[in-house]
């Protein structure tokens, strides 16, 4: 049976039209835990940038900071066949096999707060590990008047970047402030939970009358420790320093319960995930001098696959309202 000329032309045009329609780039970004202000802000950045670039991007936030839940989420994204997987790891070692599986499937992999990961195309940071840890340590030393002890929080003992910040802060205090401050106990892996941070702080305050401060790495650490300080009416006497969402900690900071900290913009990190993913899918090379929106002009380390910049924002009484107004 022969097609009539008009029908044949229509079929040909339809076929060509379908062939020429480019498939939409798809991305899934797995963060440490869902439902907390830090990652809510990151999700807003992801959605905003995806809309600007015309790509499809979603954030997956597990119900707890459990590496197994991150592995499961990444497995699901591989099964969906997304073009890009992003991750903010809870445990780098636990994720290596599933990230290798993603790359073997031709998926681009981007990490944030995962400088030790091997199975990634790139990991990006908006703050260097040493610079971030040392900035908080210096501020704690400046604010401490009477000699005593300090405690250190991290997201968990398996989060390499939090522990690198802690290492840098502890080393700086040992070299520059040992006459005033000595660490108490080991670091505590509670800083992704307000409740755990609070209860641990209450225990430490009870057991250490000379406790002078907390270096709380993990966005819920300063909030939980701050609430303990508030309950014990120790504001201005025991100093809480660390990264936190300004909107969440605004009141505690103004009441001198939290003494301050530094952060980068999690919404900007969300935007960078999408920008970098889009660049990789489009075959753009990331090299010395490449300009990436949100990171600036970068000097990537091709051997470690790290792009590290310093875009720190100080959280204090002068800046907290403006930062909170931005939804951070």
C-alpha positions, -999 to 999 in steps of 0.1 A, spaced: 0 0 0 14 34 -10 10 65 11 -6 95 -6 20 123 -12 4 147 14 2 120 40 37 108 33 50 144 37 31 147 70 46 115 83 81 126 73 77 160 89 63 145 121 92 120 122 118 148 117 101 169 143 103 142 169 139 135 160 149 172 165 133 177 199 161 176 225 153 156 256 151 177 288 182 174 311 172 157 343 190 160 377 185 146 412 204 160 442 205 139 473 213 159 505 221 148 540 186 152 555 153 168 545 131 193 563 158 215 579 162 252 571 197 247 555 185 222 529 152 240 524 172 270 513 193 247 490 162 233 474 150 268 466 183 275 449 180 243 429 144 251 417 153 287 409 183 278 387 166 249 371 138 272 360 163 297 346 182 270 326 151 251 315 162 218 331 144 194 354 160 192 388 147 178 421 162 175 456 158 144 477 162 148 514 162 116 535 142 114 567 174 110 588 211 115 583 216 78 574 241 69 547 220 39 537 191 62 529 214 82 506 225 51 488 189 40 483 180 75 469 209 74 445 200 38 434 165 52 426 179 80 405 201 56 385 171 35 378 153 66 365 182 73 342 187 109 352 215 128 335 231 142 366 232 131 403 243 155 430 251 146 466 259 161 499 274 130 516 269 118 551 295 91 546 319 93 517 331 57 519 295 43 519 286 62 487 317 53 466 302 20 452 268 35 442 285 66 427 307 44 406 276 26 395 261 59 384 292 69 365 294 35 348 258 42 336 270 74 320 255 97 346 274 129 356 281 130 394 286 162 413 293 165 451 293 193 476 310 189 510 326 157 497 362 166 490 375 131 495 351 114 471 367 96 441 337 86 420 327 121 410 331 144 380 336 173 404 331 182 441 327 219 448 331 239 480 322 275 488 347 275 517 381 259 522 382 234 551 411 251 568 397 286 564 363 276 577 375 258 608 401 284 616 376 313 613 354 298 639 383 290 662 396 325 661 362 339 670 359 315 699 393 326 712 385 363 708 352 359 727 366 338 756 377 358 786 383 332 813 405 301 808 386 268 805 375 241 781 355 239 749 336 211 731 334 202 694 304 191 675 303 176 640 275 163 619 287 127 625 321 111 629 318 99 593 313 133 576 348 141 564 343 178 558 329 185 592 358 166 607 382 185 586 367 218 599 371 204 634 407 194 628 415 229 615 398 246 644 413 224 671 448 228 656 445 266 654 433 268 691 462 245 702 487 267 685 472 301 692 449 299 722 461 270 744 466 294 773 428 300 774 412 270 759 416 232 761 393 206 744 371 185 766 364 149 756 362 139 720 342 155 692 305 147 693 285 136 662 252 153 671 251 184 649 224 174 625 199 172 653 187 200 675 176 176 703 208 156 704 229 188 703 209 203 732 210 172 754 247 167 748 253 204 757 233 200 789 254 170 799 287 188 791 277 219 810 268 197 841 301 178 839 324 207 831 320 238 853 348 255 834 332 250 800 337 282 779 324 273 745 313 251 716 326 248 681 294 234 666 299 222 630 266 211 615 237 235 610 216 222 639 245 222 664 245 259 673 207 259 677 207 229 700 237 240 721 222 275 721 190 263 736 209 245 763 228 277 771 195 296 772 180 271 796 210 273 819 211 312 816 248 311 805 245 335 775 277 355 772 296 331 795 296 300 773 300 309 737 285 289 708 301 293 674 293 275 642 274 276 609 236 279 612 206 291 593 202 328 602 164 326 602 165 297 626 191 312 650 183 349 647 166 353 681 192 333 699 220 354 683 204 387 693 200 374 729 237 365 731 229 328 734 247 321 701 278 341 697 281 340 659 295 321 631 303 318 594 284 302 566 280 301 529 248 305 511 231 271 508 207 285 482 238 295 461 252 260 465 219 246 451 222 269 421 258 258 416 247 221 415 224 229 386 248 252 368 277 228 370 254 198 360 242 217 330 277 226 320 288 189 322 258 176 302 266 202 275 302 190 273 318 222 287 353 218 301 360 229 336 396 242 337 418 269 351 401 302 347 367 289 339 340 311 353 311 294 371 282 314 383 281 312 421 318 302 424 334 329 403 366 322 383 379 288 395 412 270 398 401 234 398 423 205 410 420 179 383 438 153 404 413 154 433 383 166 412 378 195 437 367 231 430 373 250 462 366 287 467 362 309 498 328 327 498 323 330 535 295 351 551 298 362 587 267 357 608 266 384 636 241 409 649 248 433 621 242 408 593 217 383 606 186 402 597 196 407 561 207 371 558 174 359 573 154 382 550 169 363 521 153 332 533 185 317 547 
